[in-house]
Amino acid sequence: MDLIVLSDEQLLRGQVKSCKLVHGTATLPLRKAGPNGYLRKYIDEPDTIDFFALYVHDTEQIAYISAKEAFESCPGSTRLVFRVDPPKNNQEQGVRFLSDYADFEGVLRDYEQRA
């Protein structure tokens, strides 16, 4: 665990990741190195993580994503991709913008609704 947050007597466990922009996008890997370099998904251990914090080096932005949303929005995927720069075709529907995840309150709301 990289980060622990205590909010209203609720303990949230976070995993911090960092990345660089690639073609205007930031990528959150949903897997980690296990024994002997084997890569396994965080979803294999759902009770060990509550949220991800993604730091983007190029823009110094931080995004907070609840683990529940990360795993449910991309089942079977090993990564989540966030758009930092606007798409060239101006598409907005179905695009996950990093700026929509800048507020940690969104993670807290997700866990308050589950409690």
Residue pairs with C-beta under 8 A, 6 or more apart in sequence:
1 13
1 14
1 15
1 48
1 49
2 14
2 15
2 16
2 53
3 13
3 14
3 15
3 16
3 53
4 11
4 12
4 13
4 14
5 11
5 12
5 14
5 104
6 12
7 108
10 111
10 115
12 50
12 51
12 107
12 108
12 111
13 48
13 49
13 50
13 51
14 49
14 50
14 51
14 52
14 53
15 42
15 49
15 51
15 52
15 53
16 52
16 53
16 55
17 28
17 29
17 52
17 53
17 54
17 55
18 54
18 55
18 56
18 57
19 26
19 27
19 28
19 54
19 55
19 56
19 57
20 56
20 57
20 58
21 56
21 58
21 59
21 84
21 85
24 83
24 84
24 85
24 86
24 87
25 81
25 82
25 83
25 84
25 85
26 54
26 56
26 61
26 63
26 81
26 82
26 84
26 98
27 79
27 80
27 81
27 82
28 52
28 54
28 63
28 65
28 70
28 79
28 80
28 81
28 82
29 78
29 79
30 41
30 42
30 43
30 70
30 71
30 74
30 77
30 78
30 79
30 80
31 39
31 40
31 41
31 42
31 78
31 79
32 39
32 40
32 42
33 39
34 40
39 78
41 78
42 48
42 49
42 67
42 71
43 71
46 67
46 71
49 67
50 66
50 67
50 107
50 111
51 64
51 65
51 66
51 67
51 107
52 64
52 65
52 67
52 70
53 62
53 63
53 64
54 62
54 63
54 64
54 65
54 82
54 98
54 101
55 61
55 62
56 62
56 63
56 84
56 98
59 84
61 84
61 98
61 99
61 102
62 102
63 82
63 98
63 101
63 102
64 101
64 102
64 103
64 104
64 106
64 107
65 80
65 101
65 107
66 106
66 107
66 110
66 111
68 110
68 114
69 110
70 80
73 80
73 96
74 80
80 96
81 96
82 96
82 97
82 98
82 101
83 95
83 96
83 97
83 98
84 97
84 98
84 99
87 95
